Amino acid sequence: MVDYNKKEDDKTTTLIGSACKQTTKCSSLCFCHNFVQELLQNDYEKFFGAYRMWPEQFDLLVNLLHPHFKKNILKPSLPTELRLAVTLLYLSQGDNAKLKHAEFGIGKSTVHKIVNETCWAIWTTLQPIVLKPPSKEDWIAISEDFMKKWQFPNCLGALDGRYMTIQAPPNSGSAFYNYKQWLRSAEKPQFFNMILLAVCDATYKFTWVNIEQRGSISDDGVWANTKLASSLAAGDLLLPDPTLFPETNTPFPFVFIGDEAFPLSTHMMRPYPREKLTDDMRIFNYRLLRVRRTIENAFGILTARWRILHKPLYMSITNCENVLKALVCLHNFIMLGEEHESINNRQYCTTDLIDIEKQDGGIREGQWRQHFSPHFIELGRMDANHSIADADSIAKEMRNTLKEYFISSTNKTQALWQY
């Protein structure tokens, strides 16, 4: 199994760049068009190492994007194929516009323009396909996957978030500061933050995203201001009706799973506070942890595959949003394209990249943990903001009911690894 690291990427980009330098600026575009075609036809592994998808997926995405550019870009001077190739290299290698200029024979400002336009095109084209709002039937299918794969009933997804470092917007004052990071540093921070909140399914695909532009508000405040939170409160998500737990007479609502940064509610389960945990509470927290690993792995895959997340984003707020949205859609698009492959034949989400649970309940940590980015970091834990006293009595009783289910005689025989 191939793990496409930076060395493999550099081989491809060096080859493209050296070949382009042998041509005139006018003919280099034609050459690079032919080079992409040659990789498409003759070197699948090198193509995947550079563009993070297989040639068949690349061709499909070109066909999906082409109507967007034909409709929205006046007199497009570059074919859709090259626009996508430039953008994927930019995202996978990490914002090196000078290198993209050397590879494709186009100006640095043109590279940025292409990337901005293409990221927006990827979002507007793919979002209705790979990130559409789930229907009631979709929610049921998602919950069945969580039960089958992670033995957690009535689960709609795992929720978490990341801070993304961005260039300070002009005249932004303190609006984008992450004050928690500032207070830990000796002086005013040089950069600002955006916040990406996301929900994923049992197989590491994103089902919902929210990008918040203000890094100065607390993590729980970010959640409270999202459309998902307001839709949950208003009952507008077309969620399935409560169903019985397996082999019980206990009806239970469908819920999302979060960590201590999120509030306990009738549609959000979070761990018991760490102080004064009983054995039963520890088992409950462990079962939640197994589900929350899905969103940790989803973000881990994203960080490992797209090195644009390893540096601050030096672009406008709108373009920062478009990059993050495009990455989420590309992630889902590629993951869906590999679902028909056996798990050992997948190249984007390889078995060595993700955390794997062993038979004894232990974890073999995935290689994504070696791709830590200081500019794409998890939200802080906010235990003090959401004490058990803050939650309503129904939510607390729901958590206790779920705890009792996990320690029931049925689960004791089916989940020996939790003890």
WORAFEN-V623333 format. One record per helix or strand of 3 or more residues. SS is the DSSP state (helix for helix, strand for strand). FROM is the first residue (numbers start at 1). TO is the last residue. If there is no record, write none. Layout:
[[SS	FROM	TO] [SS	FROM	TO]]
This chain:
[[helix	6	21] [helix	25	42] [helix	44	51] [helix	55	72] [helix	80	93] [helix	97	104] [helix	108	130] [helix	136	150] [strand	155	166] [helix	179	184] [strand	192	200] [strand	206	212] [helix	219	224] [helix	227	234] [strand	255	257] [helix	279	305] [helix	307	310] [helix	317	338] [helix	343	345] [helix	367	371] [strand	376	378] [helix	383	385] [helix	388	390] [helix	393	406] [helix	409	414] [helix	416	418]]
